Structure formats: structure tokens, C-alpha cells
């Protein structure tokens, strides 16, 4: 009797899993709906205006946003699950299997909860998304560990594998979008601490101030590794501000400054040359343009293509293993040398709302990194 009951239970579980896998594939066939920076700002301002100062109040704008997420998120999550299943090699890695389970579980949970229609259902939905947001916090780190496992298990030259790189570029772009729309919704429900803040966005992002904060953190990391750090000189339109996502701008500048400081210290450990951040002038410019320049010796022209690969790193196996022992958040404890993700992820952040990131190198002298952040705000997400 007991064995028969256990067999029946296993069959029921297997059937339910099979049905859900079929549902995931059906979800993945549905079209995604992109958002723009302008749309996010406008929807956020509507909620803040209707809430009358209490951002935690469920307004019609917040119900509209949560309804969009209830429809959109399962589609985006399901697409990534199906794409993972189609990728040879990488999808077999334990870390990647873990990410797949997170995405499938989150899609199922959202599908299983009622679409928000009033204050109570909206609060329940927000609580679920808080759990999902936290669950997915380590996706970048865990997927990077999957690439590390691939290198360790197969000992192959995967940095030139175009199919894996293309998949990872799409996957991380999608991840930025998922984190952005969930984080924006959750941030709108929190008390407002600045008159410029609209959730995760700000109507007055000051590149000079962001660069100062990034330089301070990069200097700390550099001094910890080398015992010295180059000066960072910020010049150009230091009074400029514009509408953007401050966390995205900070991430990009921090990665570029870390790279420039490391190169400068490795080339001249006793007296590393200064790193310069130039902010372009012109209120009517299409983009806010920044240049990070160093005299760290530059990058060989043959290596420029490789620096954009998620599968290429100059870090040793010991350094990589050490980077993955720091915790389960994105690169917690990772060394300054990095694990090969800084530049490609920074470019994905820049491109997310219509900008870009490019490099120009003069081997034997230094490197210039050019960051373009769209100030117009009317670019839709580049949905993969």
C-alpha cells in the first residue's frame, strides 16, 4: 500500500513537472514588451503624484505597473529557460542548472498568483517579487561560475565560441531588464529620500559626482592590492546632470576605473600615472559622453576583441577560484583583476537604454574608454 502510494505520488509530481515544462515553452513563444527610460520615469512620476507623498499607497499607476509585470515577467523568464536548454555544454554545468531552476521557479510563482487588482493583491504581488528579486541577486555570479566550470571540465578555448558568447550577451541583457523593471517597481513602493529620485531612476544624475564615488571605491581596491593608487582627474562639464539610472552609470565607471588603475599600477608600481575622466560639453548633445583615459600601456590590437568576451579572463585559475569563494552575490569578494565580466557587462548596461561603450588602445602607451549614455530617454530596451 505504502509503495503504491509513493509510486502514485511520484507519477503525479512527474506529470505536473512535465505539464509545467510544456507551459514554459508556450510562454517562451509569446512576444516580449520593451520599456523605455522615459516610460519608466513617467509611470513612476504618476504613482508618486497620485500617492500624495506616501509611496506605499496602492495607486492606479502602481496597479498598472504591477499588472504589466504580472504579464511580462513570466514570458521573459521562460524565454531564458528555453534558451538555456538549447545551449550545448554550458547548460550541463551545475551552476547553470541552478540558474535555470531559479528562472523556472520564479515564472511558475508569478503565474500562480492572482493579477493585482486592488491594494491587497498588489501587496501580495510585491512581496512575491521581493523574494524573486533576492533569489536572482546572484545570477551574474552563478552564471560566471558556470563558465568557470565549463573551462575546468573541458579545458577548451571557449573564449572564441561565438554561440556561447552570443547567448550570454542576450542572457545578461535580459537580466538587466528583469532586474530593472522589478527593482523600479519595488523602489517606487519605498519612501522617497530625494526630490530627484523616481524609484531606481533619477532626474538629476551628475556624472562628475558618480565618477568621484567610483574613483573612491576603485582607489580603495587598488591600494588594497598594490599599496598605491593613481590620481583620478575629473574634468570637462563637471556641472552636468541628466535623467538616468545612477546605479548603471556607477557600475560602468567603477569597472573602467578599476581596469585603468590596475593597468597604471602594473606598468609603473612606484608612481602610477594619473587616470583622467572627461565629461563632454553640450546640453543639446544626443548622448552624455565620458572618456576614461589611462597611460597603463594599452591593449594589443589582437586582444581587443577578446576583452568583450564573457569567456575570456587573464586571471589565473587560483584567482578565479578565490573570486568564487566570496559569497553568492554578484562577484562578492572578487579580486581587482576580475573574472572577465567587467567590460562586457558594462557595455550591456550602456546599451540597455540606447548608449554604448567602446575602447581605443595605443599599445605601449594607454587606453581610452568612451562611454555614451543616451540623454533622450526614448530608446526601448534591446530585448533579446
ZINORNOR-V811796 format. One record per residue. RES is the residue in one letter. PSI is psi in radians with two decimals (999 if undefined). Layout:
# ZINORNOR-V811796
res,psi
RES,PSI
RES,PSI
This chain:
# ZINORNOR-V811796
res,psi
X,-0.84
X,-0.75
X,-0.69
X,-0.72
X,-0.70
X,-0.71
X,-0.74
X,-0.73
X,-0.74
X,-0.68
X,-0.69
X,-0.79
X,-0.76
X,-0.70
X,-0.77
X,-0.72
X,-0.75
X,-0.72
X,-0.71
X,-0.66
X,-0.67
X,-0.71
X,-0.66
X,-0.77
X,-0.65
X,-0.73
X,-0.72
X,-0.32
X,-0.25
X,2.61
X,2.53
X,2.77
X,2.01
X,2.79
X,2.81
X,2.83
X,-0.73
X,-0.73
X,-0.70
X,-0.75
X,-0.81
X,-0.76
X,-0.70
X,-0.74
X,-0.65
X,-0.78
X,-0.80
X,-0.62
X,-0.78
X,-0.45
X,-0.26
X,0.55
X,-0.29
X,1.61
X,-0.34
X,-0.14
X,2.42
X,1.83
X,2.98
X,-0.59
X,-0.72
X,-0.66
X,-0.67
X,-0.76
X,-0.81
X,-0.62
X,-0.70
X,-0.79
X,-0.68
X,-0.63
X,-0.76
X,-0.71
X,-0.79
X,-0.59
X,-0.85
X,-0.75
X,-0.75
X,-0.68
X,-0.71
X,-0.64
X,-0.85
X,-0.70
X,-0.66
X,-0.72
X,-0.44
X,-0.11
X,1.95
X,2.53
X,-1.19
X,-0.64
X,-0.22
X,-0.20
X,2.43
X,-0.73
X,-0.67
X,-0.65
X,-0.65
X,-0.76
X,-0.74
X,-0.75
X,-0.69
X,-0.81
X,-0.79
X,-0.74
X,-0.75
X,-0.73
X,-0.74
X,-0.74
X,-0.70
X,-0.70
X,-0.47
X,-0.19
X,2.61
X,2.55
X,2.28
X,2.25
X,-0.15
X,-3.10
X,-0.73
X,-0.85
X,-0.53
X,-0.69
X,-0.70
X,-0.72
X,-0.75
X,-0.69
X,-0.73
X,-0.77
X,-0.54
X,-0.75
X,-0.80
X,-0.73
X,-0.75
X,-0.72
X,-0.67
X,0.07
X,-0.57
X,0.29
X,-0.81
X,-0.86
X,-0.81
X,-0.69
X,-0.66
X,-0.65
X,-0.58
X,-0.71
X,-0.66
X,-0.76
X,-0.67
X,-0.80
X,-0.71
X,-0.66
X,-0.61
X,-0.22
X,0.56
X,2.94
X,1.40
X,-0.14
X,-0.32
X,0.17
X,1.82
X,-0.62
X,-0.73
X,-0.74
X,-0.77
X,-0.73
X,-0.83
X,-0.64
X,-0.78
X,-0.73
X,-0.81
X,-0.55
X,-0.77
X,-0.69
X,-0.73
X,-0.77
X,-0.77
X,-0.78
X,-0.62
X,-0.86
X,-0.58
X,-0.84
X,-0.67
X,-0.79
X,-0.83
X,-0.67
X,-0.57
X,-0.36
X,-0.06
X,2.74
X,2.49
X,2.18
X,-0.13
X,2.47
X,-0.30
X,-0.23
X,2.36
X,1.46
X,-2.24
X,-0.22
X,2.85
X,2.45
X,-0.03
X,1.11
X,2.14
X,1.86
X,-0.64
X,-0.72
X,-0.69
X,-0.75
X,-0.68
X,-0.77
X,-0.75
X,-0.70
X,-0.68
X,-0.78
X,-0.71
X,-0.67
X,-0.71
X,-0.79
X,-0.70
X,-0.79
X,-0.59
X,-0.60
X,-0.69
X,-0.24
X,-0.03
X,2.79
X,2.47
X,2.73
X,2.54
X,2.09
X,2.15
X,2.17
X,3.05
X,-2.47
X,1.31
X,-0.17
X,0.04
X,2.46
X,2.74
X,3.03
X,2.08
X,-3.04
X,1.85
X,-0.63
X,-0.64
X,-0.81
X,-0.70
X,-0.78
X,-0.83
X,-0.86
X,-0.64
X,-0.80
X,-0.76
X,-0.72
X,-0.65
X,-0.80
X,-0.79
X,-0.72
X,-0.74
X,-0.80
X,-0.71
X,-0.73
X,-0.63
X,-0.56
X,-0.67
X,1.45
X,-0.49
X,-0.71
X,1.34
X,2.35
X,2.70
X,2.66
X,2.37
X,2.40
X,2.08
X,2.23
X,2.16
X,2.65
X,2.82
X,1.79
X,-0.46
X,0.02
X,2.52
X,-0.69
X,2.70
X,2.05
X,2.36
X,2.55
X,2.25
X,2.00
X,2.40
X,2.94
X,0.84
X,0.26
X,-0.24
X,-3.11
X,2.38
X,2.45
X,-0.59
X,-0.31
X,-0.13
X,-0.68
X,-0.64
X,-0.48
X,-0.26
X,0.03
X,2.37
X,-0.16
X,0.05
X,2.32
X,2.54
X,-0.08
X,2.51
X,2.91
X,-0.67
X,-0.73
X,-0.71
X,-0.79
X,-0.68
X,-0.71
X,-0.56
X,0.07
X,0.09
X,-0.20
X,-2.98
X,0.21
X,2.97
X,1.82
X,0.66
X,2.20
X,0.13
X,2.49
X,2.89
X,-0.57
X,-0.43
X,3.07
X,0.37
X,0.09
X,-0.24
X,-0.91
X,-0.85
X,-0.63
X,-0.67
X,-0.72
X,-0.65
X,-0.71
X,-0.77
X,-0.69
X,-0.29
X,-0.71
X,0.60
X,0.14
X,-2.74
X,2.95
X,2.19
X,2.82
X,2.48
X,2.18
X,2.48
X,1.69
X,2.30
X,-0.17
X,-1.20
X,-3.00
X,2.44
X,2.20
X,2.25
X,2.15
X,2.23
X,2.07
X,2.10
X,2.23
X,-0.14
X,-0.57
X,0.17
X,0.22
X,2.25
X,2.76
X,2.49
X,1.30
X,2.24
X,999
